[in-house]
Amino acid sequence: MNSLDNFLTDIESEEVSQEDREKFEKWLSKILADPEQISSKIEDALKQGMFSEWEKESVNHKFKLGSYYPSVIERCLRQQAYSYLYAEPPSPEELAIFNEGKAIHELVAFALRRSGIISVEGSEVVVDLIFNEEVKLHGRIDDLLLIRLSEESNNFKLFVPLEIKSASVMPDEPWRTHYYQLSTYLLAENYPMGVLLYWIKREGKVKAFPITKDDTMRAVLRERVLELHEALKNGTFPMKEAASNKDYLQCERCSYIDRCNPYLIDSIPKGSKLSVFDLDGTILDTSQRKRTILQELGLPPSAKTTDIHDEETNRKYWQLMDNPNYVELDNLYDQAREKVFSEAKLGRIPVAISSGRRETLLEATKARLANLGVPLFHLILREAGNYETDGKFKTKWSQRLASNYELVEFFDRDAVLSSMIMKTVKERQAKT
């Protein structure tokens, strides 16, 4: 009997009878006829093992009113409330991230111990930052390090909380959610400083950011925790913070996006018929604003933005275009007001979108439209940090609107884009 037979049967070759050998070979033939059952078994075992590890960990995270997690306190308040009240099993991606982070933490702790330079005094150290008799932040420090520093005749030692985070790219500075988390530990135990260690998975790089205790963070954390707590205690929900702050990327990544419905406009009932207008292509003519700004910069009023090659002049041009004081120079395109009224008479609610205007121009644009007598119910402008192309921006927002409303028309200066948007919207609505 060969070594593979010995491994699979786990018995000595001299104990195997001819009958047993034939049974084993017949069984092995069945296995080899469908080897995928073995690879599938390994996949299933890995998935089950990863889930079991998460399940074991989640026992320590059962929600208790008044006790909240430092690791998520910076996230959208509405998302936090849902995560406590409607906790969901992790997605495959979240499960992989959890187990990967746990493995990296164990590796880092092992390496630090082996270094002989730093002593790891404890792992998963429980800490509580108490705000009042009802409310606290309750978490666990990844590792508590002891660092000894010798200076002349003194041999000082310092306990330093270490929080370990894995990431795909190295951040230039600590992520805010991690800063909030570590600040909680420093304030809770009065540690003068801590360290955020980032492990970059693909490159194998590490970087440690020192974080000093900041007493002003106590007020920041307290305000967030109390707002969340009061809502949950009263059986209500805190505001849709991410949507209110135009942080739609956070909304898209949220597990509770369907429950929260961040793209439902408060002033427009769900299910309404909408007509969407490209604001700067079909309603407001910005040419006078552009000419005035070009003249102020000493450029010909007929110049195009592509003609501005000086970096400083180009920066000033866009800075002035984003200045609310110049919005009053915008005028109406011919028949623009009539088109909006016409859609309203058909029972469609007119909404406008602009990829060329930033949120800083929202109030000034509303005021200008009101002065021009254009009854638009809602404006969608480009939020800070959004660098999507014109087409992608409008298409994405049309799909978002279509999740709550019947989008009947999309009026755009680019007829091809308008047609493409309506096609994608109809395909989405047909699926739902």
N, C-alpha and C positions, 0 to 999 in steps of 0.2 A: 504494500500500500504506500502511495507517495506521501510527501509532506503535506500537500493540500488535503488529502483524505484524512490524515491524522488531525489536521487543524479543525476541519469541519465536523468530524465525528467525535473528536475529543476522547478517543480510546486508543489503546495500544494495538498495534497491528496483529500481534499474536492472538488477541482475543476475538478477532473478527472471523466469523465462519464464512463459508462460501455463500451461504444463503443471505447473510447480512451484507456481504460485499455486493451481491447482485442487487439487493434492495437499495443500497446506498447509491450504486452507479445508476440505477433506474431513476432514483430521486434527483440525482445530480443532472441527469440528462434533461429532466423536466425544467430544472432551474436554468440550464444553459440554453434551452429552447426559447426561453423568455427572460433574458437577463435583466430587462428593465424593471422587473419586480424587485430586484435587489437594490438598484439605484433609487427606485421610488421609495423603498423602505427607509433608505438612508436619508432621503429628503424629508420624509414624514417625521422621522425620528429627530432630525435637526429642528424642524419647525415646532414640534411638540416640546422639545427640550427648551427652546428659546421662549416659548409661551409660558412654560412652567416656571422658568426663571423670573419672567415678568410678573406672573401670578403671585409667586412667593414674595416679590418685592412690593406688590400692590397691597398686600395685607397691612403694610405699615403706612398706607396712604388712604385709609378709609376716612371719608369726610365726616368731620365733626364741626357743627356750627360754632364759629368763633376761633377755630384753628385753621390757619391758611398757609399755603406753601410759598416760601421765598423764591423758589425756582420759576414761578409763573406770575409773581405779583406785578411785574412790569407789563404783562400782556393786556390786551383789551379786557376791560372789566366785564363786559357781557360774556366774552369767551370764558373767562374764569368762572363765572357763575354757572354756565352750562357744564363746564368740566366737573364741577362739584356735584351738581344735581343730576346730570345725565351722563355720567362717566361711561365711555364706550371702550370696548376692547381695542388695542392698538392695531393700526394698519400694518401690513408686512414691512413697509418702510420704517415706521416708528418702532416696530419690534427689533428690526435690524440695528437701528441707531441706538436703542436702549442697550442691547447686548454688546454691541461694539464698544460703547462708552464704558460699560462695566469692565470689559476685558482690558481696555486701555488703562483704566484706573488701577486695576490689579497689577498691570505691567509696570506702570510708573511707580507705584508704591514699592514693588519688589526691587526695581532699579535703584530707588533712593536708599533703601535699606542696604543694598549691596555696596553702595558708594563709600560708606564709612564716613561720609562728610556730614550728613544730616540724619538725625534720628526721627523715625516716624513713631510718634507717641500714641497715636490712636487713629482709627478709621471709622467712618460713619458716626461721628461724634454728634449726639443730639443737642440742639440748642433751641432756646425759646426767646423771642423778642416780644416782651409783654407790653401792651399799650394801656390796657385797663383790665378790670376783673373779668371781662367778657371776651376780649379779643387779643390774639397773639399771632405772630408768625412762628411756625414750627418747622424746623428743618434739620438737616444733618450735614456736617462738614465732611467732605471727602476724606481728607487727611489732616491731622494736626501734627505739624512738624516742630521739632526742637532744634534750634540753631544756636550753637555755642560760638561766641566771638571772644577772642583773647585780646586784651589791650593792657600793656604793661603788666601790672600786678593783678589786674582784674580778669576774671573769667566769667563773662556775662552769658546769659542764655535767654533766648527769646522764643516764645511759642507763636507759631505762624500758621493760621488756617490756609490750607491749599485747596483750591477748587479746580478740578481738571475738566477741560472741555475738548472734545474732538471736533474738527471742522474740515471742510474741503479746501478752503483757502485761508491764508493767514490774515487776520484783521489788522488794520493799522493801529487800532486802539480797541480796548475791550468792548464787547457788545453790551448795550445798556442793560438788558435783562440779566446778564451775568454780573454786572456791576451791582445791580440792586440786590442780587442774591448774596454775594459776598459781603456787601455792606451790612446786611441783616446779621450775619454771623459776628462781624466785628463789633457792632453796636450791642448785640445780645450779651457777649462775654467780655466786652471792653478790651478787645485785642487792638493794639495800636496800628497794626497793619496785617494784610493778608496778600496772597498771590493767586492770580488767575493764570493757569497754565494751559496754553492751547497746543494741541497735538494735531498736526496737519497730516491727515491719513494718507494721501496720495504721495506726498513728498517726503514724509518722514521727518519734517522739521518740527521743532518745538520753540515756543517763546513764552516767557514768563513775564506778566505785567504786575508790578507792585501796586497795591491799592491801600491807601491809608484811610484810617477811620475818619469819617466826616459826620460830625454831630448833626449837621443840617439835614442829612438823609433821614433821620428819625422822623422829622415832620413830614417829609415826602411820603415815606412808607406808611406812616400813621394815617394820613389823609386817604390814601388809596385803600388801605385795609378797612377803615371805618365806612367808607362809601360802599364797598362791596358787602360788608357785614350788615349794614342797616338795610340794604335792599333784600338780602337773603332772609334776614330776621323778620321782615315785614311781608314776606311772600311775594316780593316784586323782583324786577330785574334792573341792574344798573344800565346806564346808557350804552348804546352801541359805539363804544369808544373808537374803535378802528375806523369805522365808517364816518363818524363825526370828524375825525382827524384826517380824512381822505387817505387813510393807509389801506388802500384796497388790496395791496399785495398780501397783507396780513389776513384779510378777509378770504382771499382765494385759497390760502393755505390752511384755513381753519376747518376743523372737522365738523363744526356746527353751522356751517354757512347756510344749509337748507333750513335749519331751525330758526336761525337769526334773521335770514332774508335781508341782508344789508342794502340791497339795491331797490327796495320798496321805498318810493318817495312819499313822505308823510302827507303832502298836500294833494296827492293824486290817488284815488281809490284803486285798489288792485283790480285788474281786469279791464281797465279803461282802454279806449282806443287812442293811440298816440300818432302824431305826425311829427317827425323829427327834422329840424332844419339845420343845415350847416350855417352857423351864425355868420362867419366872415366870408361866406361865398354866396349866400342867397338873401341875407337880411341887411347886415351892416357893411358898408363900404369904408374901408380903412385907408383909402388912398390919400385923403387930405391929411390924416394923422401922420402918415409916412412922409409926405412931402414936407410938412412942417418940421419934423424931426431932422430930415436930411438937410434942410436949410439952416437949422440951428447948429448943425455940425459942420457947416461950410461946404456942403456937397450939393451938386446939382439936384434939383427936385425930381428930375427924371431918372436919377441913378437907381440901380438895382442893388439889393443886398449882396449879390455875388460880386458887385464891383468894388465893395469895401474890403480892401486887402490889408489895411492897417489894423492890427489886432486891437489896439486901444480904442480906435474909432468904432470898430465893429462892436466892441463891448459896450460902449456908450450908447450906440444906436439901440441895441436890444434892451439896455437898461431904461432908456426913455420910452421904448415901446411898452414896457411893463409898468410904466408910471401911470397911475389912475388919473392924473391931471390932464392927460392928453386924450382920454377916451371921449370927452365931449366933442372932439373933432370928427368922430365917426358919423357918417350919414347913412340914410337908407338907400338901398338899391331901388330902382324903378319897380313899382308894383309889389314891393316886399310886404308892406302893411296889408295890402289887399289879399295877398296869398295866405297870410296868417289868419286873417278874419275868415277867409273862405273855408279853411280847414276847420276852424272852430264852428262855423255854421253847419258843417257836415257831422258834427258831434265828435270831432277828434280834438284831443287836447294837444296844443302846439308846445313842443319842447325844442330847445336849441342846444347844439353842441359845437365846441370849438377846440381844435387841437392846438391852435395858435395863440390862445389866451391862457394865461396862468390864473390860478385861483386868486392871486392878489388883485386881479381886475374884476372880481365878481360883483362887488357892491357898486363900483363905478359903472359897470356895464348894465346892471339892473336899472340904475338911475337914468342912464342915457336912453335905454329902451322905453322907459316910462315917459320920458320927455318927448320921445318920438311917437308915442301912442301905439306901441307894439305889444299886444297882450300875450307874452310868453309865460307859461306857467312854471317853467323850471329851466335852469341853465346848467350845463355840464362843461366845465373848463378843465384844462390840464392841471393835475395836482403836482405839487413839488416832488421832484425826483423821478417823474415819469418821462422817459425819453423815447417812447414808442413812436413809430412813424404815424403820419396822418391817417393812413388807411387802417393800420392796426388799432389805433386808438378809437376810431369811430366804429369799427367792426366789433371790437370787444364790448364797447358800451351799448351798442345796439343789441347784442346778445344778452347783456345783463338786463336791459330794459324788457326784452322779450320774455324773460323769466317771470315777469309779473304783469305785463301788459300786452295788448295786441298792437304791434307796431304796423301801422297801415301804409305809411309813406315815409320815404327818406329823401329829402330834397338836398342835393349836393351839386356844387359846380362841376364836379367830375361825374358825368353820367354813368361811366363804367363802374366807378366805385359805388355809386348809389345802387346800381343793379346788382352788383356782387353782394352788397350788404343785405339787400332785401331777399336775395336767394338764400343766404346763410340763415337769416332769421326764419324764413318759411320752413327750411329744413329742420331747424331746431324745434319750431312749434309743432311740426308734423310728428316728431319723435315723442313729444310730450302729450 
